[in-house]
Amino acid sequence: MTMRFSVYQVSRKGGREKNEDRMGYCYTRDSGLFALADGMGGHPEGEVASQLALQTLAAMFQRDSKPTLADPLRFLHEAIIAGHHQLLRYATQKSLIDTPRTTVVACVLQGNAAYWAHCGDSRLYMVRGDKLIARTRDHSYSELQETLSQVVPMGERFNRNVLFTCLGSPGKPVVDTVGPLLLQPRDRLLLCSDGLWGSVSDASITEQLARHPISDAVPELVEQALRNGGPKSDNVSVIAMEWESADDREGPGISTQSLGDEVFASTIQASVMGQDVPDELDDAEIERSIKEINEAIRRSSQKKN
């Protein structure tokens, strides 16, 4: 069951001192993992937190997808909790007073279905035609308030955007999972940090994804977020994919047809200690990593023959 999708990703530092968002994707012939993490300010080393969470997901995906995951939802839940434990371990090794923390949202495409999970307020949007058919609910008091307002008034005691869970927190993270959701050709999925949805409405996100190829929609949304966010704009990171896109020229199209059973491709950087990860992941850099992946795919299929 090979897969066809196109993917496009952009990360911008905005008005912050450094970029604490990380994102990337990896795939085998029959399964793909897309993930984004937003390291939390107010705690040490947010960029390490987001990087470690992503690396843990990628390492477990590589270990478990042979070439598919037996149980994608269980995988997502366990891999996110494993990322949490890696952060606690890292803080202990480094004797940090406080643990680095991060949000995470991750999506698996497998067979013709999507599965996703999140912890915190990094979001997933799913657009079909011109309709938003799914979006994650943040683990924040304001979203909780909306959900519970019919039941119990919470009043304004809470800073509404405070998260009640994340990776690296003292308590066990809350992880919500969704799926399987059957995919149709041209379905678009977008993962983003709160730097995007905090300053661009759900309606605008939906409209851009509905009207334009992801290679136009994503950079336009990021620009909008930076404009609306002004000089103090948060980091803005977005990774979007289109399932079985009609025209693979729209973005870097990926077909996993030529992949061997054991091949694993990833854009998630492996190193975290002592490595400078660039603050701005631009198209050229992303193109390079896609070329490297395609090269690896070609080499592996030549070996097979």
ROLUMVO-629308 format. One line per field, with one value per residue (C-alpha): residue number from 1; residue in one letter; y, x, z. Coordinates in steps of 0.25 Angstrom, whole numbers, plus 5000, padded with zeros to 4 digits. Last residue first. Example, Ala and Ser with C-alpha at 12.3 -4.5 7.8 and 13.67 -1.06 7.14 Angstrom:
REM ROLUMVO-629308
num <- c(2; 1)
residu <- c(s; a)
north <- c(4996; 4982)
east <- c(5055; 5049)
up <- c(5029; 5031)
END
This chain:
REM ROLUMVO-629308
num <- c(305; 304; 303; 302; 301; 300; 299; 298; 297; 296; 295; 294; 293; 292; 291; 290; 289; 288; 287; 286; 285; 284; 283; 282; 281; 280; 279; 278; 277; 276; 275; 274; 273; 272; 271; 270; 269; 268; 267; 266; 265; 264; 263; 262; 261; 260; 259; 258; 257; 256; 255; 254; 253; 252; 251; 250; 249; 248; 247; 246; 245; 244; 243; 242; 241; 240; 239; 238; 237; 236; 235; 234; 233; 232; 231; 230; 229; 228; 227; 226; 225; 224; 223; 222; 221; 220; 219; 218; 217; 216; 215; 214; 213; 212; 211; 210; 209; 208; 207; 206; 205; 204; 203; 202; 201; 200; 199; 198; 197; 196; 195; 194; 193; 192; 191; 190; 189; 188; 187; 186; 185; 184; 183; 182; 181; 180; 179; 178; 177; 176; 175; 174; 173; 172; 171; 170; 169; 168; 167; 166; 165; 164; 163; 162; 161; 160; 159; 158; 157; 156; 155; 154; 153; 152; 151; 150; 149; 148; 147; 146; 145; 144; 143; 142; 141; 140; 139; 138; 137; 136; 135; 134; 133; 132; 131; 130; 129; 128; 127; 126; 125; 124; 123; 122; 121; 120; 119; 118; 117; 116; 115; 114; 113; 112; 111; 110; 109; 108; 107; 106; 105; 104; 103; 102; 101; 100; 99; 98; 97; 96; 95; 94; 93; 92; 91; 90; 89; 88; 87; 86; 85; 84; 83; 82; 81; 80; 79; 78; 77; 76; 75; 74; 73; 72; 71; 70; 69; 68; 67; 66; 65; 64; 63; 62; 61; 60; 59; 58; 57; 56; 55; 54; 53; 52; 51; 50; 49; 48; 47; 46; 45; 44; 43; 42; 41; 40; 39; 38; 37; 36; 35; 34; 33; 32; 31; 30; 29; 28; 27; 26; 25; 24; 23; 22; 21; 20; 19; 18; 17; 16; 15; 14; 13; 12; 11; 10; 9; 8; 7; 6; 5; 4; 3; 2; 1)
residu <- c(n; k; k; q; s; s; r; r; i; a; e; n; i; e; k; i; s; r; e; i; e; a; d; d; l; e; d; p; v; d; q; g; m; v; s; a; q; i; t; s; a; f; v; e; d; g; l; s; q; t; s; i; g; p; g; e; r; d; d; a; s; e; w; e; m; a; i; v; s; v; n; d; s; k; p; g; g; n; r; l; a; q; e; v; l; e; p; v; a; d; s; i; p; h; r; a; l; q; e; t; i; s; a; d; s; v; s; g; w; l; g; d; s; c; l; l; l; r; d; r; p; q; l; l; l; p; g; v; t; d; v; v; p; k; g; p; s; g; l; c; t; f; l; v; n; r; n; f; r; e; g; m; p; v; v; q; s; l; t; e; q; l; e; s; y; s; h; d; r; t; r; a; i; l; k; d; g; r; v; m; y; l; r; s; d; g; c; h; a; w; y; a; a; n; g; q; l; v; c; a; v; v; t; t; r; p; t; d; i; l; s; k; q; t; a; y; r; l; l; q; h; h; g; a; i; i; a; e; h; l; f; r; l; p; d; a; l; t; p; k; s; d; r; q; f; m; a; a; l; t; q; l; a; l; q; s; a; v; e; g; e; p; h; g; g; m; g; d; a; l; a; f; l; g; s; d; r; t; y; c; y; g; m; r; d; e; n; k; e; r; g; g; k; r; s; v; q; y; v; s; f; r; m; t; m)
north <- c(4982; 4984; 4992; 5001; 5003; 5007; 5017; 5023; 5025; 5031; 5041; 5044; 5047; 5055; 5063; 5065; 5070; 5080; 5085; 5087; 5096; 5103; 5106; 5112; 5107; 5120; 5118; 5108; 5096; 5099; 5086; 5084; 5073; 5071; 5063; 5054; 5065; 5061; 5061; 5046; 5034; 5019; 5008; 4994; 4989; 4996; 5009; 5011; 5013; 5024; 5035; 5049; 5062; 5074; 5084; 5087; 5079; 5067; 5070; 5063; 5062; 5048; 5054; 5068; 5071; 5083; 5087; 5101; 5108; 5122; 5127; 5138; 5152; 5163; 5172; 5170; 5158; 5161; 5163; 5150; 5142; 5147; 5143; 5129; 5128; 5132; 5123; 5111; 5114; 5115; 5102; 5096; 5098; 5109; 5111; 5101; 5103; 5118; 5118; 5108; 5116; 5129; 5123; 5117; 5131; 5136; 5142; 5131; 5121; 5123; 5126; 5115; 5104; 5098; 5084; 5085; 5074; 5075; 5065; 5065; 5050; 5045; 5041; 5032; 5036; 5026; 5033; 5043; 5043; 5053; 5052; 5058; 5058; 5051; 5062; 5069; 5075; 5071; 5069; 5078; 5080; 5090; 5101; 5115; 5123; 5127; 5133; 5127; 5134; 5139; 5131; 5116; 5115; 5100; 5092; 5100; 5107; 5093; 5092; 5107; 5108; 5096; 5103; 5115; 5107; 5101; 5087; 5091; 5085; 5078; 5082; 5074; 5076; 5090; 5091; 5097; 5083; 5075; 5082; 5076; 5085; 5080; 5089; 5092; 5096; 5085; 5070; 5065; 5052; 5048; 5037; 5038; 5027; 5022; 5011; 5020; 5034; 5037; 5051; 5058; 5070; 5074; 5084; 5086; 5087; 5087; 5082; 5092; 5092; 5086; 5075; 5072; 5058; 5060; 5070; 5060; 5049; 5057; 5061; 5047; 5043; 5053; 5048; 5034; 5039; 5045; 5031; 5023; 5032; 5032; 5017; 5014; 5022; 5016; 5001; 4991; 5002; 4999; 4996; 4991; 5004; 5001; 5005; 5016; 5022; 5020; 5028; 5039; 5041; 5042; 5051; 5060; 5061; 5063; 5075; 5082; 5081; 5085; 5097; 5101; 5101; 5105; 5109; 5122; 5119; 5106; 5098; 5097; 5083; 5078; 5065; 5057; 5042; 5034; 5019; 5009; 5011; 5017; 5031; 5043; 5057; 5070; 5080; 5089; 5101; 5108; 5119; 5129; 5143; 5145; 5155; 5144; 5132; 5126; 5111; 5107; 5093; 5087; 5073; 5066; 5052; 5039; 5026; 5011; 5000)
east <- c(5070; 5069; 5081; 5076; 5063; 5072; 5080; 5067; 5061; 5074; 5074; 5059; 5063; 5074; 5066; 5055; 5066; 5071; 5057; 5055; 5068; 5064; 5050; 5055; 5056; 5059; 5066; 5076; 5079; 5092; 5098; 5104; 5094; 5082; 5086; 5077; 5070; 5056; 5055; 5053; 5054; 5053; 5055; 5054; 5043; 5048; 5043; 5040; 5025; 5027; 5022; 5026; 5022; 5030; 5020; 5009; 5016; 5010; 4997; 4985; 4990; 4989; 4988; 4992; 5002; 5004; 5015; 5014; 5023; 5022; 5031; 5023; 5022; 5027; 5029; 5015; 5007; 4997; 5009; 5016; 5003; 4999; 5013; 5012; 4998; 5004; 5016; 5006; 4995; 5005; 5012; 4999; 4992; 4982; 4967; 4963; 4976; 4975; 4960; 4962; 4974; 4966; 4953; 4962; 4967; 4981; 4988; 4989; 4986; 5000; 5009; 5001; 5009; 5004; 5000; 4992; 4985; 4979; 4970; 4972; 4969; 4960; 4965; 4958; 4959; 4965; 4966; 4967; 4977; 4977; 4990; 4989; 5003; 5007; 5009; 5022; 5022; 5033; 5023; 5010; 4998; 4989; 4992; 4990; 4983; 4971; 4979; 4970; 4961; 4952; 4939; 4939; 4924; 4920; 4912; 4909; 4923; 4930; 4935; 4937; 4944; 4953; 4957; 4961; 4967; 4977; 4979; 4976; 4965; 4969; 4963; 4954; 4945; 4949; 4941; 4945; 4948; 4953; 4961; 4968; 4974; 4984; 4989; 5000; 4993; 4997; 4998; 4994; 4990; 4987; 4982; 4980; 4974; 4977; 4986; 4995; 4996; 5001; 5000; 5007; 5004; 5014; 5015; 5028; 5035; 5050; 5050; 5053; 5065; 5074; 5084; 5088; 5085; 5073; 5067; 5070; 5063; 5051; 5051; 5053; 5041; 5032; 5037; 5033; 5019; 5018; 5023; 5013; 5001; 5005; 5008; 4995; 4988; 4996; 4994; 5002; 5010; 5014; 5027; 5032; 5028; 5032; 5047; 5047; 5034; 5041; 5053; 5044; 5035; 5048; 5054; 5042; 5041; 5056; 5055; 5044; 5050; 5064; 5058; 5050; 5064; 5059; 5045; 5038; 5036; 5031; 5037; 5027; 5026; 5022; 5020; 5017; 5019; 5017; 5013; 5014; 5027; 5034; 5032; 5038; 5033; 5038; 5036; 5043; 5039; 5048; 5053; 5061; 5061; 5046; 5041; 5037; 5046; 5040; 5037; 5032; 5027; 5021; 5017; 5011; 5005; 5005; 5005; 5009; 5000)
up <- c(4969; 4984; 4984; 4973; 4982; 4994; 4986; 4980; 4994; 4999; 4988; 4990; 5005; 5002; 4992; 5002; 5012; 5002; 4998; 5013; 5014; 5001; 5007; 5019; 5033; 5041; 5054; 5050; 5059; 5065; 5070; 5084; 5088; 5079; 5068; 5059; 5051; 5047; 5032; 5032; 5022; 5027; 5017; 5022; 5013; 5001; 4996; 4981; 4983; 4994; 4986; 4990; 4984; 4987; 4985; 4974; 4964; 4970; 4963; 4968; 4982; 4988; 5002; 5004; 5015; 5024; 5033; 5040; 5050; 5055; 5066; 5074; 5069; 5077; 5065; 5060; 5062; 5051; 5041; 5046; 5045; 5031; 5027; 5032; 5026; 5012; 5013; 5016; 5006; 4994; 4995; 5001; 4988; 4989; 4992; 5003; 5010; 5010; 5014; 5026; 5032; 5030; 5037; 5048; 5051; 5049; 5061; 5072; 5061; 5055; 5067; 5074; 5067; 5054; 5048; 5035; 5028; 5014; 5008; 4993; 4991; 5002; 5015; 5025; 5040; 5049; 5058; 5069; 5081; 5093; 5102; 5116; 5121; 5135; 5145; 5148; 5134; 5124; 5112; 5114; 5122; 5128; 5118; 5122; 5111; 5120; 5131; 5141; 5151; 5140; 5144; 5142; 5140; 5141; 5131; 5119; 5120; 5121; 5106; 5105; 5118; 5115; 5102; 5111; 5121; 5111; 5106; 5092; 5085; 5072; 5058; 5049; 5037; 5033; 5020; 5006; 5000; 5012; 5022; 5034; 5045; 5055; 5067; 5076; 5089; 5099; 5097; 5083; 5076; 5062; 5053; 5038; 5029; 5015; 5019; 5029; 5031; 5045; 5052; 5063; 5072; 5083; 5094; 5101; 5114; 5119; 5133; 5145; 5155; 5144; 5148; 5134; 5135; 5143; 5133; 5121; 5129; 5131; 5116; 5111; 5120; 5113; 5099; 5104; 5107; 5093; 5087; 5096; 5091; 5077; 5076; 5083; 5073; 5061; 5065; 5057; 5051; 5037; 5029; 5039; 5046; 5060; 5061; 5052; 5058; 5072; 5067; 5060; 5072; 5082; 5072; 5072; 5087; 5088; 5078; 5085; 5099; 5094; 5088; 5101; 5108; 5122; 5126; 5124; 5110; 5105; 5093; 5082; 5076; 5062; 5056; 5043; 5043; 5030; 5028; 5016; 5009; 5021; 5026; 5034; 5037; 5042; 5053; 5063; 5070; 5080; 5070; 5077; 5082; 5078; 5069; 5058; 5058; 5045; 5042; 5029; 5024; 5011; 5008; 4996; 4998; 4991; 4999; 4995; 5000)
END
